[in-house]
């Protein structure tokens, strides 16, 4: 079986489990143990702390793992990025108290910075010729300036609400992160086949993300006008209707341009437009 390590709790757990479920991989619920085999696919899930996942994959305890790119960069284990997964997006940023005037990154020279990511921060400071005192702490990094433990922090930022509640402001973004699937070249040929199937399923789920399936009725005399509007992934499907003066047009649209395209389709002559969610898309 292919062993995949995922976070046992926290921000990536729910979305990692959802990705497996959407990929047709059934993980038994109820009381969760450290290692759980899937019911219908040759995969077993190893639940770990996020910062233990890169090492577990590098050492062969797990074959692959789902973890934040920030943890991969911090741990510096010999693993490769097999696929970016598109969820768990965040950034690692420097933040300082709101009442401080900030001009540029040189402000951090000689300052004490609290962080749980000393490796990434050290690389950033060295690259920019900045000498600072890095104070390593785990958990609740954002309170460090308020209790005079540090002048600034370097931490994960998602919405920024935690910074605001602690009277901090984000001033420099160092790393853009998201969930990634990691692995090594040492995986066996037998497990490589399972991994290839897993990647195929992940690709199919991701391809359907933010896509809508559109069906519409179009007068034959307006067909070319409607087709000129459509930016679908391939040539749209055109099917005849009982009324020979009408046809049915099917296509796929990106959700980000959905409303703009829908209005243009109506103007071009499309009627009875039906919009459906797409669960999977095999390209």
C-alpha positions as CSV (number, residue, x, y, z in Angstrom):
1,X,0.0,0.0,0.0
2,X,1.0,3.6,-0.6
3,X,1.4,5.4,2.7
4,X,0.4,9.1,2.7
5,X,1.1,11.3,5.7
6,X,-1.3,14.1,6.4
7,X,-1.8,16.6,9.3
8,X,-3.6,15.0,12.2
9,X,-5.4,18.3,13.0
10,X,-5.2,21.9,12.2
11,X,-5.7,24.0,9.0
12,X,-4.8,21.4,6.4
13,X,-6.5,18.3,7.9
14,X,-10.0,19.0,6.8
15,X,-9.1,19.9,3.2
16,X,-6.6,17.0,2.9
17,X,-9.4,14.6,3.9
18,X,-11.8,16.3,1.6
19,X,-9.4,15.9,-1.3
20,X,-9.1,12.2,-0.7
21,X,-12.8,11.8,-0.4
22,X,-13.4,13.7,-3.7
23,X,-10.8,11.5,-5.3
24,X,-13.0,8.4,-4.4
25,X,-10.8,7.2,-1.6
26,X,-12.8,6.2,1.5
27,X,-11.1,6.6,4.8
28,X,-13.0,5.0,7.7
29,X,-14.4,7.6,10.2
30,X,-15.0,7.2,13.9
31,X,-12.1,6.8,16.3
32,X,-9.0,7.7,14.4
33,X,-5.7,5.9,15.0
34,X,-2.2,6.8,13.9
35,X,-2.4,4.6,10.7
36,X,-5.7,4.1,8.8
37,X,-6.1,2.0,5.6
38,X,-8.5,3.1,2.9
39,X,-11.5,0.9,2.2
40,X,-11.4,0.9,-1.5
41,X,-7.9,2.0,-2.7
42,X,-4.4,0.7,-1.9
43,X,-3.6,3.7,0.3
44,X,-3.1,4.1,4.1
45,X,-3.1,7.4,5.9
46,X,-0.5,8.2,8.5
47,X,-1.6,11.1,10.8
48,X,1.2,13.3,12.0
49,X,2.1,16.8,13.2
50,X,2.6,19.0,10.2
51,X,6.3,19.7,11.0
52,X,7.0,15.9,11.2
53,X,5.7,15.2,7.7
54,X,8.7,16.3,5.6
55,X,11.1,14.2,7.7
56,X,8.7,11.2,7.6
57,X,8.7,11.2,3.8
58,X,12.4,11.8,3.6
59,X,13.2,8.9,5.8
60,X,10.7,6.5,4.1
61,X,8.3,6.2,7.0
62,X,5.7,7.6,4.6
63,X,5.9,7.4,0.8
64,X,4.2,10.8,0.2
65,X,2.8,13.5,2.3
66,X,0.4,16.5,2.1
67,X,1.9,19.5,3.9
68,X,2.3,23.2,3.6
69,X,5.1,24.4,1.4
70,X,6.3,26.6,4.3
71,X,7.1,23.4,6.4
72,X,9.0,21.9,3.4
73,X,11.1,25.0,3.1
74,X,11.7,25.2,6.9
75,X,12.7,21.6,7.4
76,X,15.0,21.4,4.3
77,X,14.5,17.6,4.0
78,X,15.5,15.9,0.7
79,X,12.0,15.7,-0.7
80,X,10.5,17.0,-3.9
81,X,7.2,18.8,-4.7
82,X,5.1,16.3,-6.7
83,X,2.0,18.6,-7.0
84,X,0.7,21.9,-5.7
85,X,-2.8,21.3,-4.4
86,X,-4.3,24.7,-4.5
87,X,-5.7,24.8,-0.9
88,X,-4.3,25.9,2.5
89,X,-3.0,29.1,0.9
90,X,-1.2,31.5,3.3
91,X,1.9,33.6,3.5
92,X,4.9,33.9,5.8
93,X,5.3,37.6,6.6
94,X,7.0,40.0,8.9
95,X,4.8,42.1,11.1
96,X,5.4,45.0,13.5
97,X,3.3,47.0,15.9
98,X,0.7,49.2,14.2
99,X,1.9,52.5,15.8
100,X,5.4,52.2,14.3
101,X,6.3,54.1,11.1
102,X,7.8,51.7,8.6
103,X,9.9,52.7,5.6
104,X,11.6,49.5,4.3
105,X,13.1,46.2,5.5
106,X,16.2,47.8,6.9
107,X,14.0,48.7,9.9
108,X,14.6,45.1,11.1
109,X,18.4,45.6,11.5
110,X,19.3,45.1,15.1
111,X,15.7,44.2,16.1
112,X,14.6,41.0,17.8
113,X,12.1,38.9,15.7
114,X,10.0,36.2,17.2
115,X,9.2,33.2,14.9
116,X,8.6,29.5,14.6
117,X,10.3,29.5,11.2
118,X,14.0,30.5,11.9
119,X,15.4,28.8,8.8
120,X,13.3,30.7,6.3
121,X,13.7,34.0,8.2
122,X,17.5,33.5,8.5
123,X,17.7,33.0,4.7
124,X,15.6,36.1,4.0
125,X,17.6,38.3,6.4
126,X,21.0,37.0,5.0
127,X,19.8,37.6,1.4
128,X,18.9,41.2,2.2
129,X,22.0,41.9,4.3
130,X,20.1,42.4,7.5
131,X,21.4,41.4,10.9
132,X,18.7,40.7,13.4
133,X,18.2,38.7,16.6
134,X,16.0,35.7,15.8
135,X,14.0,34.5,18.9
136,X,12.5,31.0,18.3
137,X,9.2,30.3,20.0
138,X,6.4,27.8,19.2
139,X,2.8,28.9,19.3
140,X,1.2,32.3,19.9
141,X,4.0,34.1,18.1
142,X,1.8,37.1,17.6
143,X,1.8,38.1,21.3
144,X,5.6,38.5,21.5
145,X,5.7,42.3,20.8
146,X,2.8,43.0,23.2
147,X,4.7,41.4,26.1
148,X,8.0,42.9,25.0
149,X,9.5,39.6,24.1
150,X,10.4,40.8,20.6
151,X,10.2,43.9,18.4
152,X,8.5,42.1,15.5
153,X,7.3,38.7,14.4
154,X,7.6,36.4,11.4
155,X,4.7,34.1,11.1
156,X,1.9,32.6,9.0
157,X,-0.7,35.0,7.8
158,X,-4.0,34.0,6.3
159,X,-6.8,36.6,6.7
160,X,-4.7,38.9,8.8
161,X,-7.3,39.1,11.6
162,X,-5.0,37.7,14.2
163,X,-2.5,40.4,13.5
164,X,-5.2,43.1,13.8
165,X,-6.4,41.7,17.1
166,X,-2.9,41.9,18.5
167,X,-2.3,45.5,17.1
168,X,0.2,44.3,14.5
169,X,0.5,45.2,10.8
170,X,2.0,43.1,8.0
171,X,4.9,44.9,6.3
172,X,6.9,42.3,4.3
173,X,5.7,39.1,2.6
174,X,8.5,36.6,2.4
175,X,6.9,33.3,1.2
176,X,3.6,32.5,-0.5
177,X,2.6,29.0,0.7
178,X,-0.1,26.4,-0.1
179,X,-0.6,22.7,0.5
180,X,1.7,20.5,-1.6
181,X,2.1,16.7,-2.2
182,X,5.7,15.8,-1.5
183,X,7.7,12.6,-2.2
184,X,11.1,11.2,-3.0
185,X,12.7,9.3,-6.0
186,X,13.1,6.2,-3.8
187,X,9.5,5.0,-4.1
188,X,9.2,1.4,-5.4
189,X,7.9,0.7,-9.0
190,X,4.8,-1.0,-7.4
191,X,4.0,2.0,-5.4
192,X,4.8,4.3,-8.3
193,X,1.8,2.9,-10.1
194,X,-0.5,3.6,-7.2
195,X,1.0,7.2,-6.9
196,X,0.4,7.8,-10.6
197,X,-3.3,6.8,-10.2
198,X,-3.5,9.1,-7.1
199,X,-2.1,12.0,-9.0
200,X,-4.5,11.3,-11.9
201,X,-7.4,11.5,-9.4
202,X,-6.1,14.7,-7.8
203,X,-5.7,16.3,-11.3
204,X,-9.3,15.4,-12.1
205,X,-10.6,17.0,-8.9
206,X,-8.5,20.1,-9.4
207,X,-9.5,20.4,-13.1
208,X,-13.1,20.7,-12.0
209,X,-12.4,23.3,-9.4
210,X,-14.0,26.7,-10.2
211,X,-15.6,25.3,-13.4
212,X,-19.2,25.4,-14.4
213,X,-21.0,23.2,-17.0
214,X,-23.3,25.4,-19.1
215,X,-26.2,24.3,-21.2
216,X,-28.3,26.7,-23.3
217,X,-30.8,26.8,-26.1
218,X,-29.8,28.9,-29.1
219,X,-31.7,29.9,-32.3
220,X,-29.8,28.5,-35.3
221,X,-29.6,32.0,-36.8
222,X,-27.8,33.2,-33.6
223,X,-25.5,30.2,-33.2
224,X,-22.4,31.8,-34.6
225,X,-22.9,34.9,-32.4
226,X,-23.2,32.7,-29.3
227,X,-20.2,30.5,-30.3
228,X,-18.0,33.6,-30.7
229,X,-18.6,34.5,-27.1
230,X,-17.6,31.2,-25.6
231,X,-14.0,30.7,-24.3
232,X,-14.5,27.0,-23.3
233,X,-11.7,24.5,-22.8
234,X,-12.4,23.0,-26.3
235,X,-15.0,23.4,-29.0
236,X,-18.5,23.5,-27.5
237,X,-21.0,20.7,-28.1
238,X,-23.9,21.7,-30.4
239,X,-26.9,19.4,-30.5
240,X,-30.1,19.6,-32.6
241,X,-33.5,20.1,-30.9
242,X,-37.0,18.9,-31.9
243,X,-37.5,22.4,-33.3
244,X,-35.1,22.5,-36.2
245,X,-34.7,26.3,-35.8
246,X,-33.1,25.8,-32.4
247,X,-30.1,23.9,-31.0
248,X,-28.6,23.1,-27.6
249,X,-25.1,24.3,-26.8
250,X,-23.0,22.7,-24.0
251,X,-19.6,24.0,-22.7
252,X,-17.5,24.6,-19.6
253,X,-16.7,28.0,-18.2
254,X,-14.3,29.3,-15.5
255,X,-16.3,30.6,-12.6
256,X,-14.1,33.8,-12.4
257,X,-15.5,35.0,-15.8
258,X,-18.9,33.3,-15.4
259,X,-21.2,36.3,-14.9
260,X,-19.6,38.4,-17.6
261,X,-19.9,35.6,-20.1
262,X,-23.5,34.8,-19.1
263,X,-24.6,38.4,-19.8
264,X,-22.9,38.3,-23.2
265,X,-24.5,35.0,-24.1
266,X,-28.0,36.4,-23.3
267,X,-27.2,39.4,-25.4
268,X,-26.1,37.1,-28.3
269,X,-29.4,35.2,-28.2
270,X,-29.0,32.3,-25.8
271,X,-32.0,31.3,-23.8
272,X,-32.9,28.8,-21.1
273,X,-29.3,28.8,-19.7
274,X,-28.7,26.0,-17.2
275,X,-25.6,26.1,-14.9
276,X,-24.3,22.9,-13.2
277,X,-21.4,22.2,-10.8
278,X,-18.7,19.9,-12.0
279,X,-17.5,17.2,-9.6
280,X,-14.6,15.8,-11.7
281,X,-13.1,16.6,-15.0
282,X,-10.9,14.2,-17.0
283,X,-8.7,16.1,-19.5
